[in-house]
Amino acid sequence: MNRRKKVKQILKKKAKKANDKLNPKNKPRYVSKAERAKLEQEQAQETEQL
């Protein structure tokens, strides 16, 4: 029973990984709070120059 469970677990994990590769997430990349502040500051400077 134990060996069968382990093999089943391994195969399930492998199938899940393969499925995840076929269907990539379209979630945007995480941008930290400090990075957002920096980008906002750069945009403010650009608008002042124009």
C-alpha positions as CSV (number, residue, x, y, z in Angstrom):
1,M,0.0,0.0,0.0
2,N,2.7,2.4,1.0
3,R,4.8,1.8,-2.2
4,R,1.7,2.2,-4.4
5,K,0.8,5.4,-2.7
6,K,4.3,6.8,-3.2
7,V,4.3,5.9,-6.9
8,K,0.8,7.4,-7.4
9,Q,2.0,10.6,-5.6
10,I,5.1,10.9,-7.9
11,L,3.0,10.4,-11.1
12,K,0.4,12.9,-9.9
13,K,3.1,15.5,-9.2
14,K,4.7,15.0,-12.6
15,A,1.3,15.3,-14.4
16,K,0.5,18.5,-12.5
17,K,3.9,20.1,-13.4
18,A,3.4,19.1,-17.1
19,N,-0.1,20.6,-17.0
20,D,1.2,23.8,-15.5
21,K,3.8,24.2,-18.2
22,L,1.1,23.9,-20.9
23,N,-1.1,26.5,-19.2
24,P,1.1,29.4,-18.1
25,K,-0.3,32.0,-15.8
26,N,-1.0,35.4,-17.3
27,K,-0.5,37.1,-13.9
28,P,1.5,40.3,-14.0
29,R,4.9,40.3,-12.4
30,Y,5.0,41.6,-8.8
31,V,6.3,45.1,-8.3
32,S,7.5,46.0,-4.8
33,K,6.2,49.1,-3.1
34,A,9.7,50.8,-3.3
35,E,9.8,50.0,-7.1
36,R,6.4,51.5,-7.6
37,A,7.4,54.7,-5.8
38,K,10.5,54.9,-7.9
39,L,8.6,54.5,-11.1
40,E,6.0,57.1,-10.0
41,Q,8.8,59.5,-9.2
42,E,10.4,59.0,-12.6
43,Q,7.1,59.6,-14.4
44,A,6.6,62.8,-12.3
45,Q,10.0,64.1,-13.4
46,E,9.2,63.3,-17.1
47,T,6.0,65.3,-16.9
48,E,7.8,68.2,-15.3
49,Q,10.4,68.3,-18.1
50,L,7.7,68.5,-20.8
